[in-house]
Amino acid sequence: MKSNKQYLKWCAKQNKGIKIIKESINLEKAYLKKAEQALKYAIPK
């Protein structure tokens, strides 16, 4: 089984693999909102 580090190295070598981009506050907020919504459904009250 490959480690996460090995998968990231493989992905970075691909033509359209992972890329490091400039940070974005809007993107960060969208990810956090989506994660919070997912947790609401994963952890019922």
FIZABA-447663 format. One record per atom (N, C-alpha, C, CB): residue number from 1; residue in three letters; x, y, z. Coordinates in pm, 1 decimal. Atoms other than C-alpha are relative to their C-alpha. Glycine has a CB too. Layout:
N
{resi NUM&resn ALA&u X&v Y&w Z} $
...
This chain:
45
{resi 1&resn MET&u 83.8&v -118.4&w 0.0} $
{resi 1&resn MET&u 0.0&v 0.0&w 0.0} $
{resi 1&resn MET&u 88.4&v 124.9&w 0.0} $
{resi 1&resn MET&u -95.4&v -0.3&w 122.0} $
{resi 2&resn LYS&u -78.8&v -122.7&w 9.2} $
{resi 2&resn LYS&u 134.3&v 343.6&w -94.5} $
{resi 2&resn LYS&u -38.5&v 96.6&w 111.9} $
{resi 2&resn LYS&u -19.7&v 66.9&w -137.6} $
{resi 3&resn SER&u 27.6&v -102.5&w -99.9} $
{resi 3&resn SER&u 166.0&v 622.6&w 158.5} $
{resi 3&resn SER&u -57.1&v 123.7&w -68.8} $
{resi 3&resn SER&u 128.3&v 35.8&w 79.9} $
{resi 4&resn ASN&u 53.9&v -125.5&w 54.9} $
{resi 4&resn ASN&u -1.3&v 960.1&w 113.1} $
{resi 4&resn ASN&u 108.6&v 79.1&w -71.3} $
{resi 4&resn ASN&u -62.5&v 85.7&w 111.5} $
{resi 5&resn LYS&u -111.7&v -73.2&w 60.3} $
{resi 5&resn LYS&u 339.6&v 1110.4&w 37.5} $
{resi 5&resn LYS&u 31.4&v -54.3&w -139.4} $
{resi 5&resn LYS&u 125.0&v -8.6&w 89.8} $
{resi 6&resn GLN&u -26.3&v 61.2&w 130.4} $
{resi 6&resn GLN&u 392.6&v 863.0&w -247.8} $
{resi 6&resn GLN&u -108.5&v 38.9&w -100.7} $
{resi 6&resn GLN&u 8.0&v -153.7&w 13.2} $
{resi 7&resn TYR&u 109.0&v -39.7&w 89.6} $
{resi 7&resn TYR&u 49.3&v 943.9&w -394.8} $
{resi 7&resn TYR&u 15.0&v 145.8&w -43.5} $
{resi 7&resn TYR&u -136.1&v -20.9&w 68.8} $
{resi 8&resn LEU&u -19.3&v -140.8&w 35.1} $
{resi 8&resn LEU&u 123.8&v 1317.2&w -380.0} $
{resi 8&resn LEU&u 114.2&v 16.3&w -99.3} $
{resi 8&resn LEU&u 27.3&v 83.3&w 125.5} $
{resi 9&resn LYS&u -112.1&v -6.6&w 94.5} $
{resi 9&resn LYS&u 458.4&v 1266.8&w -555.1} $
{resi 9&resn LYS&u -44.5&v -46.8&w -137.9} $
{resi 9&resn LYS&u 119.0&v -85.6&w 49.7} $
{resi 10&resn TRP&u 49.1&v 52.6&w 127.7} $
{resi 10&resn TRP&u 289.4&v 1058.1&w -825.7} $
{resi 10&resn TRP&u -90.4&v 103.6&w -67.2} $
{resi 10&resn TRP&u -76.8&v -134.0&w 21.1} $
{resi 11&resn CYS&u 95.6&v -96.7&w 54.0} $
{resi 11&resn CYS&u 13.9&v 1315.9&w -869.9} $
{resi 11&resn CYS&u 71.7&v 124.1&w -53.4} $
{resi 11&resn CYS&u -102.0&v 40.1&w 107.9} $
{resi 12&resn ALA&u -73.8&v -118.8&w 42.4} $
{resi 12&resn ALA&u 260.7&v 1604.7&w -895.0} $
{resi 12&resn ALA&u 73.2&v -23.2&w -132.0} $
{resi 12&resn ALA&u 99.5&v 41.3&w 108.0} $
{resi 13&resn LYS&u -71.1&v 33.1&w 124.0} $
{resi 13&resn LYS&u 441.3&v 1424.9&w -1179.5} $
{resi 13&resn LYS&u -93.6&v -9.1&w -120.0} $
{resi 13&resn LYS&u 74.5&v -131.1&w 16.3} $
{resi 14&resn GLN&u 96.4&v 13.9&w 109.0} $
{resi 14&resn GLN&u 121.8&v 1391.7&w -1385.4} $
{resi 14&resn GLN&u -16.0&v 132.1&w -74.6} $
{resi 14&resn GLN&u -136.1&v -47.7&w 53.9} $
{resi 15&resn ASN&u 15.4&v -117.7&w 85.0} $
{resi 15&resn ASN&u 53.0&v 1631.9&w -1671.5} $
{resi 15&resn ASN&u -96.1&v 102.0&w 60.9} $
{resi 15&resn ASN&u -49.1&v -41.3&w -138.0} $
{resi 16&resn LYS&u 97.4&v -89.9&w -61.9} $
{resi 16&resn LYS&u -253.9&v 1777.6&w -1499.8} $
{resi 16&resn LYS&u -21.2&v -39.1&w 145.8} $
{resi 16&resn LYS&u -134.3&v -2.9&w -76.9} $
{resi 17&resn GLY&u 6.4&v 44.0&w -139.3} $
{resi 17&resn GLY&u -172.4&v 1660.3&w -1147.4} $
{resi 17&resn GLY&u -18.1&v 116.1&w 95.4} $
{resi 17&resn GLY&u 124.9&v -76.6&w 36.6} $
{resi 18&resn ILE&u 17.2&v -99.6&w -105.5} $
{resi 18&resn ILE&u -170.9&v 1852.2&w -823.6} $
{resi 18&resn ILE&u 89.8&v 120.8&w -25.5} $
{resi 18&resn ILE&u 30.6&v -61.5&w 137.9} $
{resi 19&resn LYS&u -75.7&v -123.1&w 16.5} $
{resi 19&resn LYS&u -56.4&v 2213.7&w -834.2} $
{resi 19&resn LYS&u -13.8&v 82.9&w 126.7} $
{resi 19&resn LYS&u -48.4&v 79.7&w -124.3} $
{resi 20&resn ILE&u 5.5&v -92.1&w -112.3} $
{resi 20&resn ILE&u 29.0&v 2457.9&w -561.0} $
{resi 20&resn ILE&u -38.6&v 136.2&w -58.0} $
{resi 20&resn ILE&u 138.1&v 5.7&w 78.7} $
{resi 21&resn ILE&u 49.8&v -127.4&w 51.2} $
{resi 21&resn ILE&u -165.3&v 2778.0&w -615.9} $
{resi 21&resn ILE&u -0.1&v 103.8&w 111.5} $
{resi 21&resn ILE&u -142.0&v -16.2&w -59.3} $
{resi 22&resn LYS&u 8.2&v -107.9&w -97.7} $
{resi 22&resn LYS&u -191.8&v 3114.1&w -446.7} $
{resi 22&resn LYS&u -123.2&v -22.2&w 87.0} $
{resi 22&resn LYS&u -5.4&v 139.2&w -70.0} $
{resi 23&resn GLU&u 111.4&v 21.2&w -91.5} $
{resi 23&resn GLU&u -411.2&v 3097.1&w -139.5} $
{resi 23&resn GLU&u -117.9&v 91.0&w -33.3} $
{resi 23&resn GLU&u 44.9&v 23.4&w 143.5} $
{resi 24&resn SER&u 121.6&v -75.5&w 28.3} $
{resi 24&resn SER&u -767.8&v 3216.6&w -168.3} $
{resi 24&resn SER&u -92.4&v -8.1&w 121.0} $
{resi 24&resn SER&u -70.9&v -53.7&w -127.8} $
{resi 25&resn ILE&u 89.5&v -5.6&w -115.5} $
{resi 25&resn ILE&u -982.5&v 3327.7&w 123.6} $
{resi 25&resn ILE&u -138.0&v -54.9&w -37.2} $
{resi 25&resn ILE&u -11.9&v 145.2&w 52.6} $
{resi 26&resn ASN&u 130.8&v 48.2&w 42.5} $
{resi 26&resn ASN&u -1300.4&v 3258.1&w -76.3} $
{resi 26&resn ASN&u -1.5&v -151.8&w -10.7} $
{resi 26&resn ASN&u -38.8&v 62.5&w -133.6} $
{resi 27&resn LEU&u -8.7&v 144.8&w 13.0} $
{resi 27&resn LEU&u -1186.7&v 2904.9&w -155.2} $
{resi 27&resn LEU&u 7.7&v -65.5&w 137.4} $
{resi 27&resn LEU&u 121.6&v -39.2&w -84.8} $
{resi 28&resn GLU&u -11.7&v 51.7&w -136.2} $
{resi 28&resn GLU&u -1090.9&v 2847.5&w 207.1} $
{resi 28&resn GLU&u -135.7&v -1.4&w 68.7} $
{resi 28&resn GLU&u 99.5&v 83.9&w 81.3} $
{resi 29&resn LYS&u 132.5&v -8.4&w -62.5} $
{resi 29&resn LYS&u -1433.5&v 2962.9&w 327.1} $
{resi 29&resn LYS&u -95.2&v -103.6&w -58.8} $
{resi 29&resn LYS&u -58.6&v 140.7&w -17.5} $
{resi 30&resn ALA&u 87.6&v 97.4&w 65.4} $
{resi 30&resn ALA&u -1608.4&v 2740.8&w 71.8} $
{resi 30&resn ALA&u 30.1&v -141.7&w 49.6} $
{resi 30&resn ALA&u 16.3&v 7.3&w -153.4} $
{resi 31&resn TYR&u -37.6&v 132.3&w -50.8} $
{resi 31&resn TYR&u -1411.8&v 2433.1&w 184.1} $
{resi 31&resn TYR&u -48.4&v -19.5&w 143.9} $
{resi 31&resn TYR&u 152.7&v -18.8&w -7.3} $
{resi 32&resn LEU&u 42.8&v 10.8&w -139.8} $
{resi 32&resn LEU&u -1483.6&v 2505.4&w 551.4} $
{resi 32&resn LEU&u -151.7&v -15.9&w 11.0} $
{resi 32&resn LEU&u 45.5&v 123.3&w 79.0} $
{resi 33&resn LYS&u 146.0&v 9.1&w -2.3} $
{resi 33&resn LYS&u -1855.0&v 2555.5&w 484.6} $
{resi 33&resn LYS&u -44.9&v -139.8&w -41.8} $
{resi 33&resn LYS&u -62.7&v 106.5&w -92.8} $
{resi 34&resn LYS&u 35.4&v 133.3&w 48.5} $
{resi 34&resn LYS&u -1872.8&v 2230.7&w 288.6} $
{resi 34&resn LYS&u 32.8&v -106.4&w 105.5} $
{resi 34&resn LYS&u 74.2&v -30.8&w -132.1} $
{resi 35&resn ALA&u -39.9&v 95.4&w -104.4} $
{resi 35&resn ALA&u -1686.6&v 2044.6&w 565.5} $
{resi 35&resn ALA&u -97.2&v 4.9&w 117.9} $
{resi 35&resn ALA&u 143.7&v 29.6&w 48.5} $
{resi 36&resn GLU&u 95.7&v -14.2&w -109.9} $
{resi 36&resn GLU&u -1919.5&v 2183.5&w 831.9} $
{resi 36&resn GLU&u -133.9&v -64.7&w -35.4} $
{resi 36&resn GLU&u -20.4&v 148.6&w 34.4} $
{resi 37&resn GLN&u 126.3&v 60.3&w 42.8} $
{resi 37&resn GLN&u -2225.0&v 2079.0&w 630.4} $
{resi 37&resn GLN&u 9.9&v -151.9&w -1.4} $
{resi 37&resn GLN&u -39.8&v 51.4&w -138.8} $
{resi 38&resn ALA&u -19.0&v 145.2&w 3.8} $
{resi 38&resn ALA&u -2082.9&v 1729.6&w 581.0} $
{resi 38&resn ALA&u -2.1&v -56.5&w 141.0} $
{resi 38&resn ALA&u 132.5&v -36.3&w -70.3} $
{resi 39&resn LEU&u -1.2&v 47.3&w -138.2} $
{resi 39&resn LEU&u -2024.0&v 1697.1&w 955.4} $
{resi 39&resn LEU&u -139.9&v 0.0&w 61.2} $
{resi 39&resn LEU&u 93.1&v 86.3&w 83.9} $
{resi 40&resn LYS&u 136.8&v -4.3&w -51.2} $
{resi 40&resn LYS&u -2384.0&v 1797.8&w 1029.2} $
{resi 40&resn LYS&u -75.8&v -126.0&w -36.7} $
{resi 40&resn LYS&u -73.5&v 122.5&w -53.3} $
{resi 41&resn TYR&u 68.0&v 121.9&w 43.5} $
{resi 41&resn TYR&u -2502.9&v 1498.5&w 827.0} $
{resi 41&resn TYR&u 66.3&v -125.4&w 55.3} $
{resi 41&resn TYR&u -3.4&v -6.6&w -151.3} $
{resi 42&resn ALA&u -73.8&v 116.6&w -48.0} $
{resi 42&resn ALA&u -2232.3&v 1262.7&w 955.3} $
{resi 42&resn ALA&u -22.9&v -23.6&w 148.9} $
{resi 42&resn ALA&u 149.0&v 17.0&w -27.6} $
{resi 43&resn ILE&u 17.2&v 8.9&w -144.9} $
{resi 43&resn ILE&u -2293.5&v 1338.7&w 1322.8} $
{resi 43&resn ILE&u -139.9&v 49.8&w 34.9} $
{resi 43&resn ILE&u 109.7&v 82.7&w 75.5} $
{resi 44&resn PRO&u 137.2&v -43.7&w -32.6} $
{resi 44&resn PRO&u -2666.9&v 1340.2&w 1396.6} $
{resi 44&resn PRO&u -11.8&v 46.2&w 145.3} $
{resi 44&resn PRO&u -99.9&v -114.0&w -26.2} $
{resi 45&resn LYS&u 22.5&v -51.7&w -135.9} $
{resi 45&resn LYS&u -2796.4&v 1526.5&w 1699.9} $
{resi 45&resn LYS&u -91.8&v -89.1&w 78.1} $
{resi 45&resn LYS&u -57.3&v 140.0&w -4.3} $
